[in-house]
Amino acid sequence: MSKYLKGLLPTTGLEFNPGAAPHGYSDPTSSGDMYLPDLDFPNGKWGLFGLKSSGPGISEPSDLPDEYYEEVAEREELLEQLKEDEGVKYEVYLDHLGYPTCGIGHLIKPEDAEAELEVGDEVSEERVIELFKEDIGIACRDAVNIYGWSGFCEWPEEVQNILINMTFNMGLPRLSKFKNMHRALEKQDWKQAAIEGRDSKWYEQVNNRAERLMSKLEEI
């Protein structure tokens, strides 16, 4: 566990909160009624919206120290994974949707210095790594939001890296819909989580990348 999380996570586990968001709130697609529980997750979720039974703890991802996210962004394995999966280009280019991009799949934002560059202009390796670390910090925060700090932060680092990779690829909205995979992850059933990950449109769309990740997950 990260040294920056010591003393923050609960020491004796959590209790489920049946009325807690996001899965405790109604999901009309499963229950058909906005005032009924989500039938896919009838017992709510522990983690981000969970109840701490005892010991020190935090209640929201924003309570996690920035140093934790910065530490995650330094992981060499994540860098190598995403170099392979996203590719790396030390110049400005257009992605498959025509958006200006650079480095390791970094979508250039209006506030980025690279917004002033033209397609083909060079971006330094130092800057590419800087942007990558920023993007990993965002992806990690999104993963914590999806899976809850009490689960995600205590799972094996390799599991965390796989989920950050998936978040980097898909974004929070799409990954949050992987409910069967989510259920398996909460049980720490990595093999079943890999099975559920393969049963998705994402797996069909990015088969090579997805298979690499699911193969790693089922071997943990």
N, C-alpha and C positions, 0 to 999 in steps of 0.2 A: 504494500500500500504506500502511496505517496506520503512523504514526510509532512507535506502541507495539509494532509487530511487527518493526521493523528490528533485525537481529542475532539474531533468534530462529528464523527460518525457514531451512531448508537452502539453501546457495548452489549446489549442483550436482545437485539432484534427489534422488529417493528410489529405493530398490529395493523391489520387491514382496516381501511376506512371505507365502508360500503358506499358512502355518499360523496366520495372525493372525486374531483376531476383528475384526469380527463375521462377515465373509464367508468367512474361511478355515475357521471351524468348520463342522461338518456342519449341513446343513439337511435333515432327513428328508423334507421334501416334494419335494426335488429329487434327493437321492441314495438315500433309503430306508435309509440306514445311518448311525448316529450317529458312526461312526468314519471315514467317508469324507468327502472335501471337498464343499463346496457346489457342485453342478454349475452353478449360475447364475453363480457367481464362482469358477471353479477356480483363478484366480491370486491369490486373496486380495485385499487392499485396501491401498493406500498412503495415508498421512495419519495418522490417529489411531493406528493400530496398525502403521504402516509402519516400515521400517528406514532410518535416515538414512545415506546413503553417505558424506558428508563435510560439513564446515562446522558452524556452530552450529545449534542446534535445540531443539525441545521434543518431549515424547513423548505428552502428554495435553492435552485441552482445559483441564484445571485449571491447566496451566502457563501458559496465556495470561493476560496481566495484566488485571485488572478494568477498567483504563482503556480497553482495546480495546473491551470490550462496552459501556462507558459511551459511548464515541465513536460506536459503531454506533447506539445508542439516540437519538443526537442528529440522525440523518439526517432532513432535512426531507422528502425524497422518501418515506421509509417512513411518516412521519406522515401525509402526504397520501394515500398509497396506502390505508392502513388506515382512515383516516377515510371514504374512499369505499366500501371493501369491507365494513367492519364497521359503519359508521355511528358517530355519536358522540352520546351523551345525557348531559346534565349533571344526572342524577338516577339514583336507584336504580330498576331495572326488572327484570322477570322475562324471562329468555331463552326460546327456544322449547321448552326442556326444563323450564322453571319454576324455574330457579336465579337467585338474586339477582345482578344484574349492574349495572355502571355504566360510564360513560365510553366508551372504544373497545373494546368487547367484553371488559372486565375482569370475570372471574368472581370475585365477592367471596369472600374466604377468611375463616375464623373469626377470624384474627388481624388482619384489616383493621379500621380504625376504622369503615368503612362497614357492618360487620356489625351495628352497633347501630342503623342507620337503617331506616326503613320504606320500602316501595315508594312512589315519588313524591317522597321527600325529595331535596333538592338536593345536588349534589356540585360543588364549585368547579372552574373551568377549570384552575387551578393543580394541583389534586389529580388531575384526569383525566390531565393530561400526566405527572405524577409516576408514576401507576400504569401508564400506557402505556410509559414508559421501563423500568420494572421488567419488564413483560411482554416487551418487545422483547429485553432482556438474556437472559431465559430462552429465548426462541425462537432467538436467535442461538447460544447455547450448545448447544441441541438440534441446530441445523443443523450446527455444527462436529462434534458427536458422530456425526451421520449421514454426513457427507461427508469428514471428516478435515480437520485443520487445514492440511495442506500443499496441499490442493486448494482448499477453500472460501475460505481467507483470501487466496489469490492470484488467484482468479477476479475478473472485472470486478465493480465495485460493484453494477451493475444486476442481475447474476446473483445476487449475494448477497441483494439486497433481495427479489427474486422468491422465493427459497427461504425466506427468513425469513418472508415473507408466507404462504407455503404451510404452514410449520411453525406459525405463529400460528393458522392456520385449522384444520389437521388434527391437530397434535401429532406428536411423534416416532414413536410406534408405527405410525401409519398411513402417514406419509411414508416411513418406512424400508422399506416394502414395495414402493416404486416402483423395482424392480430394473432394469428396462430403461431407465428415465429416468436412474437412477444411473449405469448403464454409459455412456450417452451423455454425461453431464456429466463423467465422468472423462476422456473423450476430448476434452472441450471442444467437442463437436458440439452447439451450442445449438439448431440447427434440429431435429435428431433428438430431442433432449431434449424439445422442445415437442411433437413428434409423439407421443412416448410419454406425456407428461403428459395429452394429450387422450384417450388410450386408457385411460381409468380411470373408475371409478364417481364419484370426486371431481369430474371434469369434468362428468359428467351432473348431479350434485347441485347444484353451484354454477356453472352454465354461464357466466353473464355475467362473474363474477369470474375464473373459470378461463381464459376466452378472453382477457380483458384481459392476464392474466399470461403466457399462452403466446404471445400475439402479440408482447409485448415481448421475450420470450426468443428467439424465432426471428429477431428483427431485430438482435440483438446481433452 
